[in-house]
Amino acid sequence: MTPISNPVLPGFSPDPSLIRVGEWFYLANSSFEWYPIVPIHRSRDLKTWEFAGSFSGPDAVLELRGLGDSAGVWAPSLSWSDGLFWLVFTVVRSFGGPHKDMDTYITRAADVAGPWSAPARVTTTGFDPSIFHHEGRHWLLNMEWDHRPTGRGGFAGINLQELNATGTATIGEPRIIHRRAELIEGPNLYFFKDRFYLMLAEGGTGQNHGIAMMRSGSLFGPYEPDPHGPVLTSRDDPTHMLQKAGHGEIAVAEDGTLFLAHLASRWAEKDGKHYSILGRETCIQRMRFTDDGWLRQNQDGWHPSLTVEGPKPTFDGAAPVSTSMPAARAADTSTVGGFATEAVTNDGHLTLGWPWSSLRHPVSSQWASLSERPGWLRLKGRYSTDSVLEQSLVARRLTSGSLRAGVTVEAQPTNFTQSAGLIFYYNTSSYFYLRTTVREAGGELLDGDAPTEQILEVFEKDPYKGLHSFGSVMVESSFPLRLEATLDGGRLQFFWSDLGKPLQRIGPELNALQLSDDHGDTLRFTGAFVGVAAQDLRDQSFTADFTDFQFQPLAGQ
């Protein structure tokens, strides 16, 4: 059996949903304001994962434009019934105050790569939904949000409501099957050993996070708590490598062994504070039943293990996929200029493929082209890096705390509203951006048609300090520029050169721990990305070309 090292999906991959269909395990994760919506991976051994699809297809349409940071698609849950994959998720449109505006949708597909059916809105009561398929019936679970000052912190309890046969509508009224004073969410139901097991996330998404287990002889309860304590948490050990451990789902291997997928974060420390620059990552634990019928981790206690024993192999490495259940197609990708590409889109153009992501809109040839200049990605400048409307930004998740990233850019901005470059991005309030733009000659703000010069500068945006620029240097617009950065233990340093010449530092060493869930005073749920961007705040006619994108973990990572 292959040992599994945690995390299995490093970088921003929170709220994992795990199922098995045939020889394949499937993992779905939250995407919030990022596309692709609900990335899905697959694996036979729970150790090695490949991208398999996302919520996509002609009818798979969601409107995320204008949604704030960390809003969007929360906590998807994947399941299998009636020969189809079922996917349920909530689109949170506003949060942060006593009210949350949200819609929960269900969609189905024969293949996780799509096409998925048009999402059917089934409730607006809460978030963290899942679907329990049992004895030919389908049940929707979610936590119900309560905006009133009740003392429950907004968490009214766990709802259970029946769905129709296609999952497009609910039947009857929801029933609260469990409620308690503390914060509970992320409900999942399982039927093992003639009992219903209700697994819950508890304690919020920070250091106090964990997983609790309840059980009952009846679907509608009452549910009794596990007397042994939480199934999973690291709240009592701030030295543990996997912090914030919680929110998970269980899948059964072909030999009957149970595995738990859960989220956790790896911390870096600065000035006595802890930061998770890689966001919440996906981990795997092996589970067992105790003598008194409770579901616990295979090892003693509730702390997550760094290494666990994988499932027993049931294939020979070249085994055919089960003919009774479809296997999702892994993305058919190649590379242009260091950018992964996918199949030709409906308009006849290549599009960026996994691991590339975009904000609030899928990548479109209207603003991102891999064909206008062969071997290059061309971005058409749109709104600013602070926009929740339309950004010409494509990026990939940081998967290591120490890495080198770089890209070659060719751009001729003609005024200060136009810019392009290499960006380390968390959200609209936290990013570092090495960009080329234009300023008045000598840096003086002059009236009229003052002479201009093209420059490189470092932009830093921070929720406490606002927007600052550092280290501007003049550049020749006729030369392609090489832009690079090293990230090491939370220290970020940018470099630049005219293409083919030695690199030189630009700007100070920056505190990249600002690109963390734990920075700032607002709820932050995503993770750090690195990529390229272009802006044109005047008439959106400016374009920038990028090639030779490189992303390399440093030695020992």
KOLKEGU-70159 format. One record per residue: residue in one letter; x, y, z of N, C-alpha, C in turn. Coordinates in steps of 0.1 Angstrom, whole numbers, plus 5000, padded with zeros to 4 digits. Each point is the difference from the previous one (the first is absolute). Layout:
! residues N
aXYZXYZXYZ;...
***
This chain:
! residues 557
m500849885000499250125000500950125000;t499650104992500850124998499850105012;p501150045006499850105011499650144994;i499250075007499550134996500650105009;s500650114994500650115007499050124999;n499750065011499150125001500850134999;p499450104993498850004993500149934986;v498949944996500049944986499750104989;l499350105003499850124991500550125007;p501350044997500650115007499550134994;g500050115008499550134995498550005002;f499450114995498650035002499149894994;s499549915009499149894997499249975012;p499150095004499249995013498849914998;d499449975011498649945001499949874991;p500949915001500049884991498849915001;s499549964989498949904999500649884993;l499949885007500649884995499049894997;i500049944989499249884997500949904992;r499549884999500649904991498949954990;v500449994987499149954990500949904992;g499749875001500949904994501450005005;e501050004992501450005004500550145005;w499250104997500450145002499450075013;f500950065007499650105010499950144993;y499050085004499950134995499950105012;l500750124998500150105010499550134993;a499050075007499650134995500350105011;n500350124996500450115009499350134998;s499950085010499450134998500950094991;s499350094993500850094991499750145003;f499050045008499650145003499950084988;e500850114998499850094989500849964988;w500749885001500949964989499449904990;y500450014988499749904990501349924997;p499849874997498849924998499249985013;i498749994998499149985012500149865004;v500249985013500149865006501049914993;p501350035001501049904994499849875006;i500149894991499949865004501249934996;h500649925009501149914997499649865002;r500849914995499849865001501349925003;s499849895007501249925004499549855002;r500949914997499749865004500649965013;d501150075005500749965012499950115011;l499250114998499950115010501350075002;k501049974993501350075002500350094988;t499849954988500350074988498750044993;w499950134998498750064995500250074987;e499049994991500150074988498750084998;f500150114994498850084997499149934991;a498749995003499049924992498950094995;g499850125004498850084995499650105010;s498950064997499450115009498650024996;f499350085007498650044996500150084987;s499749944989500150064987499049944990;g499950064989499149964989499150114996;p499349984989499150114994499050055010;d499449915008499050045010500550035014;a501349985002500650025013500450155001;v499050085003500250145000499750065014;l500950075005499850085013500550144998;e499450095007500450144999500850045013;l501350024999500850035011500550154999;r499750074989500450134998499550095012;g500950085006499650095010500149945014;l500249875001500049945014501350045006;g500050025013501250045008501049895002;d501150045006501149915003499449895009;s500449874997499649895008498549975000;a499250074991498749964998500049904988;g498949974994499949904989499749865005;v500749904994499649865001500749945013;w499149975010500549955012499649855001;a501049925006499849875005499149914991;p500549964988499349904992500049865006;s499049924996500049865004499649924988;l500949904998499849914988499549875005;s499149944992499449875004499749924987;w499649885001499749914989498749935002;s499050014991498849925001499349994987;d499349894997499349984988500850024987;g501349955001500950014989500550144996;l499950095010500450144997500850065012;f500950094997500650085010499050115004;w499850025013499250125005501050095006;l499850134998500850115006499150105006;v500250035013499250115007501050105005;f499750135000500850105005499250125003;t500650105007499350125003500850124994;v499350094994500650134995499650105011;v501050045007499850115010500350134994;r499050095000500050124992500450125009;s499849995013500450105010500149935013;f501050055008500249955014500950105007;g500249975013500850095008499250075011;g498750024997499150065010499049895006;p499050055006499049905005499349924989;h499850064988499349934990501049944990;k499649894994500749944989499049974989;d500450054988499149984988500649884992;m499349894998500649884994498949924993;d500549924991499149914992500749874999;t499349895003500649864999499549944987;y500949944993499749944987500449854999;i499249934992500349864997500249984985;t501049934996500249974986500549854999;r499849944988500449864998500749984987;a500849904999500749974988500449854999;a500249954988500549864999501549995002;d500750124999501450005001500450135007;v501049995009500350125008500650114991;a500549964988500550104990498950084993;g498749965003498950064994499649934987;p498950064994499350125004499149985012;w499950095009499150005011498750064996;s498949955007498750064997499950145005;a499050074995499750135006499850005015;p500650085007499949995015498650045004;a499449925009498650025005500250065014;r499450115002500050065014499049935008;v500549945012499149925008499750065014;t500950095004499750075013500950125001;t499650095009500850125003500250015015;t499849895008500050015014501450005007;g501049954993501349995006501149964991;f501149945005501149964992500549875005;d501149954994500649875003499049884997;p499450004988499149894997500749874997;s499249895002500449874995498749924996;i500249894993498849924996500249865006;f499049955006500149865006499049924992;h500649904992499249914992499749875009;h498849965002499749895008498749934996;e500149874997498849924997499250074989;g500650054990499350054988499550145002;r500350065011499550145003501250095002;h499850134998501150105000499750115010;w501050035008499750095011501150115000;l499550135001500950115000500350045015;l501350025003500450055013500750134998;n499850095010500850125000499850075014;m501050085004499850085012499150114997;e499150045009499150114998500550125007;w500150114992500550135005498950085007;d500350055012499150085007500650145003;h499450104994500650145001499650075013;r499149945007499550075013501049995011;p500050095009500950005011499649905011;t500149874996499549895009501049955009;g501350034999501049955008500649874994;r499549954988500649884994501050044990;g500450134998501050044991499649984985;g498750004998499549984986499749864996;f500349905008499849864996498849955007;a498949984992498749965005499949855002;g500849924993500049865001500249934986;i499849875000500249924988498749964994;n499750054988498849974993500149874992;l498949934999499849884991498750014993;q500149994987498850024991500149904988;e498949944997500049904989500050084986;l500749944991500150044986499149924991;n499650054989499449924990501049914993;a499549914991500949904994501150054992;t499950134994501150054992500850115008;g499650035012500750105008499850144996;t498950024993499750144995499150085009;a499449935010499150075009499949935013;t499750075011499849935013498549965001;i499849915010498749955003499750025014;g498950075003499650025014500850115006;e500050005014500750115007501349945006;p501050085002501249955006499849985015;r500749905005500049975015501450015006;i500050065011501350025007500249875008;i501249934996500249875006501150015011;h500750115001500950025011500350155002;r500150035013500350145003500850005013;r500950095001500750025013500550145000;a500550045012500450145003501250044992;e500949914998501350034993499850004985;l501050054993500050024986500149864993;i499049964992500149884992499650024986;e500649934991499850024986500549874992;g500150014987500549894992499449865003;p498649995000499549875004500149904988;n500249875004500049894991499449885007;l499149934993499449885006500549874993;y500249905009500549874995499149895007;f499949894993499249895006501049885001;f500449975012500949895003499549925011;k500149864999499749915011498650035006;d499050034991498650025004499850135009;r501050094998499850135007500350114990;f499450125003500250124993501150085007;y501150034993501150085006500050144994;l499950105009500050144995501350065004;m500850034989501350065002499950154998;l500650085009499950145000501350075001;a500250114993501150095003499650095012;e501050035009499650085011501250105003;g499650115008501150095005500450104990;g499350024989500450114990501249954991;t500550094992501049964990501550035005;g500150055012501450045005500649895008;q500850045010500749915008499249905008;n498750045003499149915008499349904991;h500349994988499249924990500249855004;g499049924996500049865003498949934994;i499949875002498949914995499449925011;a498750005002499349935010499149894994;m499749905007499249894995498849985009;m498849984994498849975007499449874994;r499149935007499449894994498649985006;s499249934992498649975004499549884993;g499049945006499349894994498950044990;s499750135000499050064991500650114992;l499550014988500550114991499850135006;f498850035006499750135006500550025014;g500749905005500650025014499049955010;p500450035013501150085005501449944998;y501050094998501349964998500950025013;e500749895003500850015012501450034996;p500850075008501450034996500949895004;d501149994993501149915003500650035014;p499949915009500650035014501550015000;h500749954989501450015000500650134996;g499150104996500450134996500150024985;p500650104995500050034986500749894992;v499649974988500649914991501350054995;l500150144998501250064995500150145004;t501150045005500350145003501550015004;s500650124998501350035005500050125009;r498850045005499850125007500850005013;d500349885006500750005012501549984999;d500550014988501549994997500450104990;p500450125004500450104990501449974994;t500649895004501349964994499849904989;h498849954998499749904990500250064986;m500549924991500350054986498750034993;l498949935003498750024993499150075009;q499850134999499150085008498750014994;k499050055007498650034996499449874994;a500449895004499549874994498549995003;g499249984989498649985001499349994987;h498750024999499149994989500449894990;g499349895001500449884991498849924996;e500449904992499049904995500749865000;i499249905000500549865001499649934987;a501049914995499749914989500549865004;v499349914994500349855003500849954988;a501249945003500849934990499349874996;e500649944989499449884995500049885010;d501150015009500149895010499250035013;g499350115000499250045011500650095010;t501350044998500750095009499450144998;l499950075011499450144999501250105000;f499950104992500950115000499350145001;l500750085008499450145002500950104993;a499450084991500750124995499650125008;h501050085004499750125008501050114996;l499650125005500950114997501050025012;a501150074997500950045011500950114994;s500750075008500950104996501449985006;r501050044992501449995006500450155003;w500550025012500350135005501450044997;a500250134998501350075001499850105012;e501150045006499950085012500950134998;k499450115004500850134999499550095011;d500950055008499750095011499049945010;g500149875002499149935009498649974995;k499750034987498849984994500149894990;h498949934997500049884991499350044987;y500549964989499450034987500049874991;s499049984992499949894991499950054986;i501250034994500150064987499549914989;l500049875003499549904989498549985002;g499450065009498649985002499649875006;r498849964998499549875006500249894990;e500749895004500449904991499249875003;t500149904991499249885001500949895005;c499649935011500749885006499149885000;i500649885003499349885000500449935013;q499049945007500249915012499349874998;r500649905005499349865000499249995013;m498849944998499049995011499749865004;r499549985012499649875004498850015010;f499349895003498950005010500649955013;t499650065011500449955013499249895004;d500349935011499249895005498650045003;d499850135004498750045004499350074988;g500549984988499350054988500250144996;w501050075005500250144996501150004989;l499950104991501050014989501150095005;r501249955000501250085004501149994990;q501050085002501249984992500749875003;n500849954991500649875001501050015012;q500750115001500950025012499250055012;d500649995011499350045012500050165000;g498950055007500050155001499250064989;w500150145000499350084990500950084991;h501350005002500950084992500149944986;p500150084990500249944986501449944999;s500149894992501349944998500750064988;l501350015000500750064988500249894989;t500049875005500149894990499049895004;v499249954990499149905003500149894990;e499649885003500049894991498950014990;g500349984987499050024990499149884998;p499150004991499149894997500749884994;k499549885002500549884994499950014985;p501049984992499950004986499049904995;t499250044991499049914993500250004985;f501150054995500350014986501549984998;d500449984987501449974998500750114993;g499550135001500650114994499650034986;a499549894993499550024986498649944999;a499449995012498749945000499050084993;p499049944993499050084994499050065010;v499450114997499050065009498849915000;s499349995011498849935001499050034989;t499449904994499150034989498650055005;s499849985013498750045006499950145004;m501250075001500050145004501050074992;p499750124995500950084991501250055008;a501150014993501250075006500050144994;a500350095008500150144995501250014992;r499950094990501250034991500950105007;a501349965001500950095004500250114989;a500350125004500150114991501149974989;d499750024988500949984989500750134998;t501250015006500750135000501349994993;s500450124994501450024995500450135005;t501150064995500650125006500350104989;v499750125002500450114991500650115008;g501350024998500750115008500049975014;g500049885005499949975014498650005006;f499050024992498650005004499349884995;a499549925009499249884997498850044992;t499749924989498850034992499149885000;e498750024997499049904999499550004986;a499049914998499449984986499550144995;v499850004986499550124994498750035005;t499750135002498750045005499050014988;n498850045004498950014990500350104989;d500850115004500350104990501349974992;g500549885001501149964992501450035006;h500150055012501250035006500449915012;l501349985002500549935012499650085012;t499949935011499850075013501049955010;l500250075010500949965011499449885007;g500849915004499649885007500650005014;w499649905008500549985013501549995001;p500750075009499550055013499750154999;w499750064988499850144999498650045004;s499850115007498750045005499850154997;s498850045000499650144997499050045010;l499850135001499150065010498650034995;r499049945005498650034999499449974986;h500949974990499649974986500949894995;p499649914992500949914993500950074991;v501149954997500950054990499350014986;s500150114994499350024987501050064990;s499849964987500950054990499750154997;q498950055007499850154999501150085007;w500649945010501150075007501249925002;a500149874997501249925001500149914988;s501050024992500249934988501449925000;l499949884996501249924998500349984985;s499350074991500249984986500350124993;e499750125005500350134993501550014998;r500949965009501450004998500549865004;p500349924991500449865003501149995010;g499949915010501049985010499850105012;w499050094999499950105011498550005004;l499850045013498750045005499850154999;r498950044993499750144999498850045009;l500250095009499050055008499650144996;k498750024999499450134998499750075013;g500650125002499850065013498550045003;r499649975012498650045004500150075013;y499149975009499950085013501249975009;s500150075011501150005009500149875008;t501249995007500249885009499150015012;d499350115002499050015011498649974996;s499849974988498749984994499349875004;v498750005003499349885002499149984988;l500250074989499249994988500749924989;e501150054994500749934989501550035001;q500749905003501550025000500649914989;s501050054994500849924990501249955008;l499749905008501049945009499849844999;v501149934998500049865000501149965009;a499849905009501049965010499849865004;r501049955006500049865006500350005015;r499549905006500149995015501549995004;l500450065011501249975006499949875007;t500949914997500049865006501249985009;s500950095001501249995008500350135006;g500550005013500450135006501350054995;s500749934992501350044995500049974985;l500150104991499949974986500650124993;r500249984987500450114990499050004989;a499550124997499150014989500550114991;g499749994987500450114991499349994987;v500150114992499350014987500750114992;t500049984987500450104991498850084995;v500150135000498950094996500450104990;e499250024990500350104990498750094999;a500250135004498950095000500450144999;q499250094993500350144998498950085005;p499950025013498950095005500350144995;t499050084998500150144996499650105010;n499449965011499650095011499949925013;f499950085011500149945013498849905003;t498950014992498949915003500249864995;q501149984992500349874994501249935007;s499849885003501149935007499949854998;a501149925002500049864998501249945008;g499949885004501149945007499749875007;l500949975010500049885008499450035014;i499049925004499350045012499949885010;f500250025013499749915010498750065007;y499049925000498650055002499349915010;y499450075011499149935008498550054997;n499850135001498750054997500250154997;t498950074999500050144995500750095011;s500249955012500650085010501549965003;s500449894994501349955004500749944987;y501050074995500849954989501350074999;f500949944992501350064996500149994985;y500450114994499850004985501350084994;l500849924993501150064993499550034986;r499850134997499350044988500850104992;t499850004987500550114991498950094997;t500350135000499050104998500750134995;v499350115000500650134995499850105011;r501050095001499950125008500550124993;e499750115005500650134995501550005002;a500750054990501450005000500650065013;g500949935006500550055013499149985012;g498949934998499149985011499250125004;e500150114992499250125004498650004994;l499150045008498650024995499850134994;l500050014986500050124993498750024992;d499650124998498850034992500349984985;g498949974992500250004986500649874995;d500650014988500649884994501549995004;a500249965013501349985005500749884994;p501350004998500749884995499849885010;t500049884995499849895009501149904999;e500149905009501049905000499449875005;q500449894994499549875004500949955012;i499349955010500749965012499549865005;l500849945009499649885008499950055014;e498949955007499950045014499349885007;v500250005013499349905009498950065007;f498849954998498850045007499749905012;e499850065011499549925012498750055004;k499049915002498750045005499849925013;d499650065011499949945013498850065007;p499149925006498850055006500350115011;y501249995006500350105011500750124994;k500949984990500850114996499550074987;g499149934993499550054987501049974989;l500150094989500849974988501250085001;h501249934997501350075000500849954988;s500950084995500949964989501450015005;f500949914995501450005003500949984988;g501250055001501149964991499850024985;s499450114996499850024986501350024992;v500149944988501150024992499550024985;m500850084993499650024986500449884991;v499249974990500349884991499850054986;e500649924991499850034986498849924995;s499150074994498749944995500249904989;s501250014993500249924988500549865004;f500449985013500549875004499049925008;p499949874998499349925009500650005014;l499249995010500550015014499949865006;r501049965008499949885008499750045014;l498849955006499650035013500049875008;e500650005012500149885008499850045015;a499849905008499850025014500449875007;t500650015012500249895009499250015013;l499449905004499349995012500649905009;d500450045012500749915009499650035015;g499349925006499650025014499250125003;g499250044990499350135002500750124995;r501249994995500750114995499950004985;l499650114994499850014985500950114995;q500849964990500950104993499849994985;f499750124994499950014985501350034994;f500249954987501150034992499650034986;w500850074992499750034986501350014992;s499849994987501150034991499450034986;d500850074991499749984986500349864996;l499149944992500149864997501549974995;g500549895006501449964997501150065008;k499750105008501050065009499849955014;p501150025008499949955014498850075008;l499449925008498950055009500650095011;q499250105003500350095012498850025008;r500250025013498950025010499350134996;i498750005003499250125000499150005012;g500050115007499250025012500649925012;p499450025012500549945012499549865001;e500649925010499449875003498750035007;l499049924995498650025004499549895009;n499050035009499449915009498949934993;a500349884994498949934993499049935009;l500250005013499049955009498750085000;q500150124994498850074998499049934991;l500549914992499249924990499449885007;s499450025011499649895009498550025004;d499449885004498750005006500050085013;d501150015006500150055014500450145001;h500150074989500450145000498750094998;g500050115006498850094999498949985010;d499050085000499049995010498749944994;t500049964988498849944994500249854998;l498949934998500049864997500649984986;r501049914999500849974988500149854999;f499549954988499849854999500849944988;t500750084993500649944988501549975002;g500950034991501449975002500850094990;a501349995001500850084991500349944987;f500050094990500349974986501150074994;v500649954989501050084993499649994985;g500250114993499650004986500350134993;v499250034989500350124992498750084999;a500150134997498850095000500350114991;a498950074995500150124992498850095003;q500350135000498950095003500050124989;d498950054997499850124992498850075005;l500250105008498950075007499450114992;r500550024988499550114991499049954990;d500549914990499149964990500149854997;q500849925008500149864999500449964986;s501050074994500649974987501449945001;f500650025012501449965002500149855001;t501049944995500349865001501449985004;a500249885007501449965004500149854997;d501349974996500349864996500949945010;f499849875003500749935010500549864995;t501249965003500549874996501049955010;d500449874999501049945009499650025015;f498849975003499650005014500749885007;q500650025011500749905008499550005014;f499849885006499649985013500749885006;q501050035009500949905005500150005015;p499649905007500349995014501550005002;l500550075011501450005002500549875006;a501349985000500649875005499549975014;g499749875002499649965013498550015002;q499350064991498550025002499249904993;
***
